[in-house]
């Protein structure tokens, strides 16, 4: 079953720290969003494999937008 990682707030994708196919563990840092000049890390909610990355560095994202899918 896949798990969607969504944006908790509006911001800009500053850095993506994983790539498709990477194995991740619960609470591994996946990416960093920049909002209001602050860096907000996004963590893996489950163990699994990164199936898809739905955004690119520099993209503007909105709350609840899907960022990464983990299988």
C-alpha positions as CSV (number, residue, x, y, z in Angstrom):
1,X,0.0,0.0,0.0
2,X,1.3,3.5,-0.8
3,X,1.5,6.5,1.5
4,X,1.3,10.0,0.3
5,X,3.5,12.6,1.9
6,X,1.8,16.0,1.7
7,X,2.9,19.6,2.3
8,X,1.9,20.8,5.8
9,X,2.0,24.4,4.7
10,X,2.5,26.7,1.7
11,X,6.1,27.2,0.7
12,X,8.8,26.5,-1.9
13,X,10.6,23.2,-2.3
14,X,14.2,24.2,-1.3
15,X,16.0,20.9,-1.4
16,X,14.9,17.3,-2.2
17,X,17.1,14.8,-0.2
18,X,15.9,11.5,-1.8
19,X,15.4,10.1,-5.3
20,X,12.9,7.6,-6.7
21,X,13.8,4.1,-5.7
22,X,15.5,5.1,-2.4
23,X,14.6,3.1,0.7
24,X,13.6,5.3,3.6
25,X,12.9,4.7,7.2
26,X,10.2,6.3,9.4
27,X,11.3,9.9,10.2
28,X,14.0,10.1,7.6
29,X,14.3,13.6,6.2
30,X,12.9,13.6,2.6
31,X,13.0,17.3,1.7
32,X,13.1,20.8,3.0
33,X,10.4,23.4,2.3
34,X,11.1,27.1,2.7
35,X,8.3,29.2,4.1
36,X,8.6,32.7,5.6
37,X,12.4,32.4,5.4
38,X,12.4,29.3,7.6
39,X,13.4,25.8,6.6
40,X,10.8,23.2,7.3
41,X,12.0,19.6,7.1
42,X,9.5,17.0,5.7
43,X,9.9,13.5,7.3
44,X,8.9,10.0,6.1
45,X,5.7,8.9,7.8
46,X,6.5,5.2,7.2
47,X,9.3,2.8,6.2
48,X,9.3,2.0,2.5
49,X,10.6,2.9,-1.0
50,X,10.2,6.2,-2.7
51,X,7.9,5.4,-5.6
52,X,7.4,8.9,-7.0
53,X,8.5,12.5,-6.4
54,X,5.7,14.8,-7.5
55,X,7.6,18.1,-7.2
56,X,10.9,19.6,-8.2
57,X,13.3,21.9,-6.4
58,X,12.0,25.5,-6.7
59,X,8.4,24.5,-7.0
60,X,5.8,26.5,-5.0
61,X,3.5,24.1,-3.1
62,X,0.2,24.5,-1.3
63,X,-1.0,22.8,1.9
64,X,-2.0,19.1,1.4
65,X,-0.3,19.0,-2.1
66,X,1.2,15.5,-2.6
67,X,5.0,15.8,-2.6
68,X,6.2,12.2,-2.5
69,X,4.7,8.7,-2.7
70,X,6.2,6.0,-0.6
71,X,5.4,2.3,-1.1
